Amino acid sequence: MPVPAPVPVPPQRDVPAAETGPAAGHTADLTVLVIEDDPASGITGPELSAAAGTRVRIRTARNLTEAGRLLTDDVDCILLDLALPVPTAGTGPGTGTGSPFASGGGGDHRPEPAPHRAEELAVLTHVLRIAPLHAVLVLTAQDDTELAAEAVRVGAQDYLFRGELDARVLSRAIRYAVERKRADIAQHQLTESGLRAQENARLERGLLPTPLLEGSDLSFAARYRPGRSRALLGGDFYDTVRTPDGTVHAMIGDVCGHGPDEAALGVELRIAWRALTLAGLCGDRLLSTLQQVLEHERQSEEVFATLCTVDIAPDGRRAGLCLAGHPAPLLARHGRPAKLLPYEDGGPALGLLPHARWPRRQVELGGEWSLMMYTDGLIEGRVGAGSSQRLGQDGMVAMVNSRLEQGLAGEELLEAAVTEVRELNGGELTDDVAVLLLGRDPERIRRRGRSAPRPGPASTASAAPASASAQRPPL
């Protein structure tokens, strides 16, 4: 391939404010990095500034290694001589750690040039790979429309022919290239954000199970709010099932950490808990088996999970409570303020001690009650923007009692509680929040019993399944 004549490019020069022209300051300044092995002559910074109507700063590099030292975050555009040699493997910018070129941005997904053009575009593909976030204009002495189209296809913003170049054309090309690159990056980020949102929604669906409460007189409500400031899911999970003997089992837990791995582990523990519960395991036996599941599935030995399980007797008046390093539930009986259940006899979080035990404590619930289970995201929020004080369990109890006095219950109670915690924090919480509410209301049970149709002889053998609303009645 014949070596083209050097492309005239502007030498490196600082532009005094007086040279920027009367239009300077109307738009943002531009910094242009010119990579050219012979920048002896060409259009100057003042000429570009006058043509662009804004201040244009010029930096010049004679090769890609020198360009690596001059390329900083304030560079808006790269003018690249297509005839430059490509550094050999293991040398040049972007090949070591800490290179200014080594910034992400999707450069690994760029299309490759056509095989018969690969050598001519080698320097361009090299620069696009190591500087994926910058607009790149190709400078060349070859007036080749096919090569120009191929250069743009693989990622250049434009292809500039030396014979047609002047200050007006170049300034306009730079401005358009910068704006197009910004639009491309914004579109890429938007697409990436949409895909991330879809993935988060898919994972959240796995974290939000449908309770299996068919035939139970207990009411159910739940809220789950991811900690969006991290833009990742955490490991909060919960579930509720009713076994054939009429016992209602509820569980809520939290895998330490934030991210897809923790979320996936939370889903695995939830599914394992449901399967083990339906198989008849309860209390210490169930938690010991869950610990084995966690130990086999976790990515690191440092990963652990807290858990709270409750098994409510068929008559709804008593419950067994097991705590594995998790905050104690909140119980509100009829006519009494809510208070925390005993937590002194709880065991350690799952995954901390190999032969741990989790004692089951018997709790008297009474005839009419509400039981709230929650993860620590609800109590670790701040009590004011910029404050270092946490809400804590005492603050949560006071907040819930205030809402109960207002007559809130069920879904309304949970929504008000989560909203108030967020407002006290001064914005979105950094941790995920999961809250589960079970309740028993004798009056509602009596009304339901009076309104239930009496099955006739023909329908006794094949009773109709309970409706979806019977699985999640309001509290």
Secondary structure, DSSP 8 states (H G I E B T S, - for coil): ------------B---GGGG-TTTTSS--EEEEEE-S--SSS--HHHHHHHHTS-EEEEEESSHHHHHHH--TT--EEEEETTS----TT-STTSSTT-TT---SSGGG-----GGGTTTTHHHHHHHHH-TTSEEEEEES---HHHHHHHHHHT-SEEEEGGG--HHHHHHHHHHHHHHHHHHHHHHHHHHHHHHHHHHHHHHHHHS---B-TT---EEEEEEE--GGGTS-EEEEEEEEE-TTS-EEEEEEEEEEESHHHHHHHHHHHHHHHHHHHTT--HHHHHHHHHHHHHHH-SSTT--EEEEEEEE-TTSSEEEEEEEB----EEEETTS--EE---TT-B--BTT-TT-----EEEE--SSEEEEEE-GGGTSSBSSTT---B-HHHHHHHHHHHHHHTT--HHHHHHHHHHHHHHHHTSS-SS-EEEEEEEE-HHHHHHHHHHS----GGGSTT-----HHHHS---
